[in-house]
Amino acid sequence: MAKVKITWTKEAEIWLKDIYDYISQDNRDAAEKVVNGIYHKVQVIASFPQI
């Protein structure tokens, strides 16, 4: 099965930045982990779009 190309909208990019900014007020490492986790989950969906 071919991998689906993910296109991030400007709104999605802004949301990720906002999520990072909000969490990083208390803990930068946690903010990085959350945003990276979201990114990696999207990559899983790209690889397995039927899940």
C-alpha positions as protocol buffer text, in pm:
chain_id: "A"
residue {
  index: 1
  type: MET
  ca { x: 0 y: 0 z: 0 }
}
residue {
  index: 2
  type: ALA
  ca { x: 133 y: 343 z: -92 }
}
residue {
  index: 3
  type: LYS
  ca { x: 202 y: 597 z: 178 }
}
residue {
  index: 4
  type: VAL
  ca { x: -41 y: 890 z: 180 }
}
residue {
  index: 5
  type: LYS
  ca { x: 112 y: 1236 z: 155 }
}
residue {
  index: 6
  type: ILE
  ca { x: 23 y: 1451 z: 454 }
}
residue {
  index: 7
  type: THR
  ca { x: -31 y: 1819 z: 388 }
}
residue {
  index: 8
  type: TRP
  ca { x: -34 y: 2033 z: 701 }
}
residue {
  index: 9
  type: THR
  ca { x: -268 y: 2329 z: 680 }
}
residue {
  index: 10
  type: LYS
  ca { x: -163 y: 2666 z: 818 }
}
residue {
  index: 11
  type: GLU
  ca { x: -431 y: 2624 z: 1085 }
}
residue {
  index: 12
  type: ALA
  ca { x: -285 y: 2289 z: 1193 }
}
residue {
  index: 13
  type: GLU
  ca { x: 64 y: 2439 z: 1209 }
}
residue {
  index: 14
  type: ILE
  ca { x: -66 y: 2724 z: 1422 }
}
residue {
  index: 15
  type: TRP
  ca { x: -245 y: 2479 z: 1654 }
}
residue {
  index: 16
  type: LEU
  ca { x: 72 y: 2275 z: 1700 }
}
residue {
  index: 17
  type: LYS
  ca { x: 266 y: 2592 z: 1781 }
}
residue {
  index: 18
  type: ASP
  ca { x: -5 y: 2704 z: 2023 }
}
residue {
  index: 19
  type: ILE
  ca { x: -3 y: 2363 z: 2192 }
}
residue {
  index: 20
  type: TYR
  ca { x: 374 y: 2379 z: 2224 }
}
residue {
  index: 21
  type: ASP
  ca { x: 368 y: 2736 z: 2355 }
}
residue {
  index: 22
  type: TYR
  ca { x: 102 y: 2657 z: 2615 }
}
residue {
  index: 23
  type: ILE
  ca { x: 267 y: 2344 z: 2752 }
}
residue {
  index: 24
  type: SER
  ca { x: 618 y: 2488 z: 2738 }
}
residue {
  index: 25
  type: GLN
  ca { x: 518 y: 2759 z: 2985 }
}
residue {
  index: 26
  type: ASP
  ca { x: 549 y: 2485 z: 3247 }
}
residue {
  index: 27
  type: ASN
  ca { x: 771 y: 2225 z: 3084 }
}
residue {
  index: 28
  type: ARG
  ca { x: 956 y: 2253 z: 2751 }
}
residue {
  index: 29
  type: ASP
  ca { x: 1049 y: 1885 z: 2741 }
}
residue {
  index: 30
  type: ALA
  ca { x: 685 y: 1785 z: 2784 }
}
residue {
  index: 31
  type: ALA
  ca { x: 580 y: 2030 z: 2513 }
}
residue {
  index: 32
  type: GLU
  ca { x: 831 y: 1878 z: 2271 }
}
residue {
  index: 33
  type: LYS
  ca { x: 714 y: 1526 z: 2354 }
}
residue {
  index: 34
  type: VAL
  ca { x: 348 y: 1616 z: 2297 }
}
residue {
  index: 35
  type: VAL
  ca { x: 405 y: 1791 z: 1964 }
}
residue {
  index: 36
  type: ASN
  ca { x: 644 y: 1519 z: 1845 }
}
residue {
  index: 37
  type: GLY
  ca { x: 388 y: 1258 z: 1951 }
}
residue {
  index: 38
  type: ILE
  ca { x: 119 y: 1428 z: 1745 }
}
residue {
  index: 39
  type: TYR
  ca { x: 353 y: 1448 z: 1446 }
}
residue {
  index: 40
  type: HIS
  ca { x: 449 y: 1080 z: 1472 }
}
residue {
  index: 41
  type: LYS
  ca { x: 85 y: 968 z: 1505 }
}
residue {
  index: 42
  type: VAL
  ca { x: 6 y: 1154 z: 1185 }
}
residue {
  index: 43
  type: GLN
  ca { x: 292 y: 971 z: 1014 }
}
residue {
  index: 44
  type: VAL
  ca { x: 137 y: 639 z: 1124 }
}
residue {
  index: 45
  type: ILE
  ca { x: -193 y: 747 z: 968 }
}
residue {
  index: 46
  type: ALA
  ca { x: -5 y: 837 z: 649 }
}
residue {
  index: 47
  type: SER
  ca { x: 146 y: 489 z: 638 }
}
residue {
  index: 48
  type: PHE
  ca { x: -176 y: 309 z: 732 }
}
residue {
  index: 49
  type: PRO
  ca { x: -468 y: 528 z: 621 }
}
residue {
  index: 50
  type: GLN
  ca { x: -722 y: 251 z: 669 }
}
residue {
  index: 51
  type: ILE
  ca { x: -667 y: 222 z: 1046 }
}
